[in-house]
């Protein structure tokens, strides 16, 4: 089990010409694994907003952070070839990578009281998810988890599937 703790960083978009692509992480507060550099290729990061939403969802499902965590994975299918999936799980499997975020960091209306949140990733999915940031987006048009994945070469319009 790989343990991680909180390192807060704010990704800044450098000044770039008008035709340069916009940094999708600009202005986000990222929670990074202990012992790893921010934006490490062999890690998964989450935003503070995603941490809050995972805690709220776990509380609604009656799962304490001490009991389980969020399983993030990849399955074949979807309009671009691979689909993201997330669900709650009670414990990691034998070869899972386990990431722990937000120990002691309280978020607004935090039902967990600042308890850490675990994210489980199986080895096969980790090949496609390494370097990913899990965010929660809330706009007038859409509300849900957003996968910012550097391994994605093409994604569908809704963002729930991709190809690598």
Rosetta blueprint (number, residue, H / E / L):
1 X L
2 X L
3 X L
4 X L
5 X L
6 X L
7 X L
8 X E
9 X E
10 X E
11 X L
12 X L
13 X L
14 X L
15 X L
16 X L
17 X L
18 X L
19 X L
20 X L
21 X L
22 X L
23 X L
24 X L
25 X L
26 X L
27 X L
28 X L
29 X E
30 X E
31 X E
32 X L
33 X L
34 X L
35 X L
36 X L
37 X L
38 X L
39 X L
40 X L
41 X L
42 X L
43 X L
44 X L
45 X E
46 X E
47 X E
48 X H
49 X H
50 X H
51 X H
52 X H
53 X H
54 X H
55 X H
56 X H
57 X H
58 X H
59 X H
60 X H
61 X H
62 X L
63 X L
64 X L
65 X L
66 X L
67 X L
68 X L
69 X E
70 X E
71 X E
72 X E
73 X E
74 X E
75 X E
76 X E
77 X L
78 X L
79 X L
80 X L
81 X L
82 X E
83 X E
84 X E
85 X E
86 X E
87 X E
88 X E
89 X E
90 X L
91 X L
92 X L
93 X L
94 X L
95 X L
96 X L
97 X E
98 X E
99 X E
100 X E
101 X E
102 X L
103 X L
104 X L
105 X L
106 X L
107 X L
108 X L
109 X L
110 X L
111 X L
112 X L
113 X L
114 X L
115 X L
116 X L
117 X E
118 X E
119 X E
120 X E
121 X E
122 X L
123 X H
124 X H
125 X H
126 X H
127 X H
128 X H
129 X H
130 X L
131 X L
132 X L
133 X E
134 X E
135 X E
136 X E
137 X E
138 X E
139 X L
140 X L
141 X L
142 X L
143 X E
144 X E
145 X E
146 X E
147 X E
148 X E
149 X L
150 X L
151 X L
152 X L
153 X L
154 X E
155 X E
156 X L
157 X L
158 X L
159 X L
160 X L
161 X E
162 X E
163 X E
164 X L
